[in-house]
Amino acid sequence: MDLTKGGVKNIMEKQYDIDNYLRFGDENMLPLMVVHEGEKVRIQGISGKDDIRQHLAELGFVVGAELLIISKVAGNFIIQVKGSRVAIDSSMASRIFI
């Protein structure tokens, strides 16, 4: 698997740009796309333009927040965050790092 800048790896049948994966300088962070139903995880980073990060923050997706994955179907998620259940699609999920 190529983890160099510009490389691409396949995560959950979705091509994921590894540039976002390495943006935060912590090789231990993974995109939310790799978690399974029932798992609890904590957000370590969020990528994307300011308006995308702001939208996710308004939904409760901020660094340090604990998430419970309620449902995952075809890359789309229902996630419990800060006492609420929120649905996000795969494009938003791919910007959240755990």
N, C-alpha and C positions, 0 to 999 in steps of 0.2 A: 504494500500500500504506500503510495507516494504522499508524504506529509509536508512536502516543500511548498513554498509560496507559489500559488497558481495551480497547484495540483488539485485533482478532483478525486473524491472517493464516494462510493455508493452507500448511502445510509438509508435503510428501510425502503429500498426501491426508489429512492429519490436522489438525484444528483445534488450534491451539496458542495458549495464552493469552500475549499479549505482555507482561503484567505480569512474568512470570518472566524473560523475555528482557531486560528493562530493570532488573531488580532489582539487579544488580551495578554499575550505572553505567558500564559499558564497552560502547559501541555496537558494538565490533568482535567481541564474543563471539557465537557462534552455537550453537544447540542441536545435540547430537550427531546428531539426526535428519537433518541435511542432508548428512552424509558418505556416501561410497560405499565399496564393498568395495575392499580393498587400500590404502586411505589410512592414513597415520600422522598422528595428531593429539595435542595435549597438552591436558589438562584445565585450564581457566581458572577454573571455578566450578561449584558444585553447589547446586541449590535444593531446597526441600522442608522438611518438618518434621524435627526432630532425629532421630527414629527412622529416617526414610528415609535421611538423610545418613549416619547411623551404619552402617546396613546396607550402603550403597554403599561406605563406607570399609572395612568388613570384607572386601568383595570386591576391594579394591585401587583403587577409584575415588576418588582424592584429588587435590586441586589439585596440579598439576605432573606427574602421572603421564602417561606416554606410552602411547597406545592404538594398536593395529593392528586395523583392521576386517577380520575374517576373512570374515564372511558377514552379509548383510542381506536378509531376506525378510519382506515385509509389515510392515515397521517393527520386526521383532524382529532382534536382533543376536547374533552370536558375536564376542567381542572378546578379543584377547590383551592382557592387562594384567599387568605384573610377572611375566612368565614363565608365566602360566596363561591358559587359555581359559575365558571366562565367558559364559554366555548371559543376556541381559537383554531384557525386553519393551519395547515402545514407551513405556509410562508411566514406566519407569525411565530410558530413554534421553533422554526429554524433559526430565529434570532435570539432565542433564550438559551443561555448556557448554564449548565449545572456542574 
